[in-house]
């Protein structure tokens, strides 16, 4: 048996297709709930015995969704939803990767733009650094690159301030979906009782 979450903007056809896919996998689908509702339940907001207006900000690897919910006696209703299907942690990782490539190429006089193996190593190192900078002000990126049989260990210091500067274009793009969701709901930020942040990038201090 299963309760399955689906994006808030899924229509009935998409929800039914999700249910049918689960049934093909021999699951008994008890219910399809919206992802913002699932997040609110996970945080125990249904246990609060009063009416609430809830904003759920879901910033994942590749998408950003904003949903405004109304909860009455534990029953959730989606008031509005908005988002950007091309905005997420991966876009931030791309910014960090470009910075690391530029720093490494300049420091060692090499060309990395078409070296997929080393680009993947730098991307992984950059992603870990982004995570570390949620709790630290500065950290050193450590990885090992293989350049024509020679091992290179670039140690690049990245600060939280520099990271926030690099991802500023992505941070600025968070505003439009928020404003659209509030406008469609006929509400302002002051009307929200609870804010739920979902997804790894929301742990970054600048996002909070």
Wavefront OBJ file of the C-alpha trace (Angstrom):
o trace
v 0.000 0.000 0.000
v 1.178 3.526 -0.704
v 0.386 7.206 -0.409
v 2.141 8.987 -3.269
v 3.034 12.669 -3.527
v 2.849 14.560 -6.819
v 3.662 18.154 -7.799
v 0.946 20.632 -6.822
v 0.526 21.745 -10.450
v -0.307 18.198 -11.675
v -3.765 18.056 -13.263
v -6.171 15.132 -12.901
v -4.777 13.337 -15.947
v -1.236 13.511 -14.571
v -2.386 12.336 -11.139
v -4.266 9.432 -12.705
v -1.212 8.497 -14.763
v 0.866 8.484 -11.574
v -1.671 6.246 -9.883
v -1.803 3.872 -12.879
v 1.997 3.608 -12.943
v 1.973 2.649 -9.260
v -0.745 0.069 -9.848
v 1.297 -1.468 -12.676
v 4.058 -1.816 -10.064
v 1.497 -3.725 -7.962
v 1.038 -1.021 -5.349
v -2.355 -0.303 -3.837
v -2.599 3.489 -3.992
v -4.492 4.799 -0.994
v -4.193 8.415 -2.024
v -2.342 10.919 -4.197
v -1.375 14.044 -2.225
v 0.364 17.179 -3.409
v 4.055 17.495 -2.547
v 3.509 20.709 -0.508
v 0.839 18.911 1.518
v 3.227 16.000 2.061
v 5.915 18.424 3.255
v 3.481 20.085 5.667
v 2.446 16.687 7.027
v 6.106 15.687 7.422
v 6.646 18.772 9.592
v 3.590 17.883 11.693
v 1.571 20.969 10.824
v -1.627 18.881 10.709
v -1.194 18.334 14.471
v -1.685 22.050 15.122
v -5.365 22.399 15.942
v -6.098 25.700 14.270
v -6.457 27.231 10.825
v -3.177 28.093 9.124
v -1.965 29.659 5.937
v 1.237 27.897 4.901
v 3.865 28.781 2.289
v 5.929 25.844 1.031
v 9.131 26.727 -0.823
v 10.575 23.669 -2.562
v 13.993 24.329 -4.078
v 15.487 21.119 -5.428
v 18.253 20.198 -7.821
v 16.483 21.422 -10.930
v 13.186 23.102 -10.029
v 11.740 25.725 -7.693
v 8.110 25.491 -6.587
v 6.129 27.869 -4.384
v 2.772 26.755 -3.009
v 0.371 28.576 -0.700
v -1.826 26.224 1.347
v -4.828 26.761 3.578
v -5.182 24.267 6.451
v -8.483 23.926 8.269
v -8.758 21.267 10.991
v -5.998 19.193 9.455
v -7.412 19.403 5.912
v -5.087 21.001 3.355
v -6.211 22.989 0.322
v -3.870 24.406 -2.329
v -4.685 28.108 -2.801
v -2.027 28.906 -5.395
v 1.127 27.494 -6.906
v 3.931 28.923 -9.013
v 7.458 27.994 -9.906
v 10.417 27.849 -12.232
v 11.114 24.459 -13.797
v 14.633 25.535 -14.770
v 15.952 26.819 -11.453
v 17.635 24.772 -8.753
v 20.782 23.623 -7.034
v 22.251 22.335 -10.289
v 22.274 25.866 -11.705
v 24.187 27.023 -8.630
v 26.611 24.111 -9.032
v 27.200 25.195 -12.638
v 28.222 28.667 -11.428
v 30.633 27.192 -8.888
v 32.054 24.797 -11.495
v 32.740 27.631 -13.948
v 34.563 29.523 -11.216
v 36.675 26.495 -10.269
v 37.541 25.807 -13.897
v 38.647 29.409 -14.426
v 40.740 29.397 -11.248
v 42.361 26.037 -12.071
v 43.079 26.917 -15.703
v 44.645 30.233 -14.714
v 46.712 28.721 -11.904
v 48.085 25.758 -13.861
v 47.928 27.014 -17.446
v 45.764 24.115 -18.625
v 42.515 23.734 -20.594
v 39.685 21.818 -18.953
v 36.546 22.814 -20.888
v 36.252 19.512 -22.795
v 37.835 17.252 -20.167
v 34.668 15.601 -18.853
v 36.378 13.362 -16.309
v 38.132 16.248 -14.573
v 35.068 18.482 -14.919
v 33.047 15.860 -13.042
v 35.654 15.794 -10.264
v 35.557 19.580 -9.971
v 31.749 19.581 -10.005
v 31.603 17.023 -7.171
v 34.157 19.005 -5.164
v 32.233 22.233 -5.772
v 28.940 20.697 -4.687
v 30.472 19.451 -1.427
v 31.974 22.882 -0.856
v 28.565 24.524 -1.335
v 27.179 22.204 1.346
v 30.054 22.942 3.753
v 29.551 26.688 3.325
v 26.062 26.378 4.818
v 27.760 25.966 8.198
v 31.189 27.561 7.553
v 32.259 30.986 6.361
v 35.181 29.629 4.327
v 36.469 26.283 3.090
v 39.141 24.824 0.816
v 38.193 22.834 -2.262
v 40.289 19.711 -2.449
v 40.291 17.268 -5.340
v 42.750 15.488 -7.617
v 42.876 16.050 -11.354
v 44.635 13.853 -13.886
v 46.244 16.035 -16.556
v 48.055 14.014 -19.211
v 49.125 11.445 -16.645
v 50.186 14.034 -14.078
v 48.333 14.440 -10.795
v 47.292 17.976 -9.875
v 45.766 18.834 -6.516
v 44.215 22.307 -6.803
v 43.506 23.793 -3.384
v 41.121 26.683 -3.959
v 39.694 28.674 -1.058
v 36.020 29.598 -1.442
v 34.193 31.840 1.015
v 30.462 32.018 1.666
v 30.472 35.621 0.440
v 32.072 34.575 -2.866
v 29.607 31.709 -3.258
v 26.676 34.071 -2.746
v 28.188 36.437 -5.300
v 28.504 33.600 -7.828
v 24.894 32.438 -7.439
v 23.348 35.917 -7.280
v 21.562 35.439 -10.661
v 19.807 32.325 -9.275
v 18.947 34.081 -6.011
v 17.362 36.952 -7.941
v 15.210 34.501 -9.924
v 13.574 33.197 -6.718
v 11.525 36.384 -6.391
v 9.149 36.100 -9.374
v 7.582 32.724 -8.449
v 7.107 33.983 -4.884
v 5.368 37.146 -6.035
v 3.181 35.229 -8.504
v 2.085 32.729 -5.834
v 1.162 35.508 -3.392
v -0.648 37.510 -6.084
v -2.700 34.492 -7.212
v -3.573 33.709 -3.587
v -4.570 37.309 -2.887
v -2.231 37.312 0.103
v 0.940 38.998 1.298
v 3.898 37.589 3.254
v 2.382 39.029 6.446
v -0.614 36.681 6.029
v 1.508 33.508 6.249
v 1.466 31.610 9.561
v 4.008 28.898 8.738
v 6.875 28.672 6.252
v 8.154 25.261 5.126
v 11.507 25.075 3.332
v 12.092 21.905 1.311
v 15.215 20.812 -0.574
v 18.959 20.944 0.030
v 19.583 24.484 -1.302
v 17.128 25.928 1.251
v 19.676 25.102 3.955
v 21.953 27.836 2.626
v 21.853 30.861 4.966
v 21.330 33.280 2.073
v 18.228 31.349 0.938
v 16.783 31.347 4.449
l 1 2 3 4 5 6 7 8 9 10 11 12 13 14 15 16 17 18 19 20 21 22 23 24 25 26 27 28 29 30 31 32 33 34 35 36 37 38 39 40 41 42 43 44 45 46 47 48 49 50 51 52 53 54 55 56 57 58 59 60 61 62 63 64 65 66 67 68 69 70 71 72 73 74 75 76 77 78 79 80 81 82 83 84 85 86 87 88 89 90 91 92 93 94 95 96 97 98 99 100 101 102 103 104 105 106 107 108 109 110 111 112 113 114 115 116 117 118 119 120 121 122 123 124 125 126 127 128 129 130 131 132 133 134 135 136 137 138 139 140 141 142 143 144 145 146 147 148 149 150 151 152 153 154 155 156 157 158 159 160 161 162 163 164 165 166 167 168 169 170 171 172 173 174 175 176 177 178 179 180 181 182 183 184 185 186 187 188 189 190 191 192 193 194 195 196 197 198 199 200 201 202 203 204 205 206 207 208
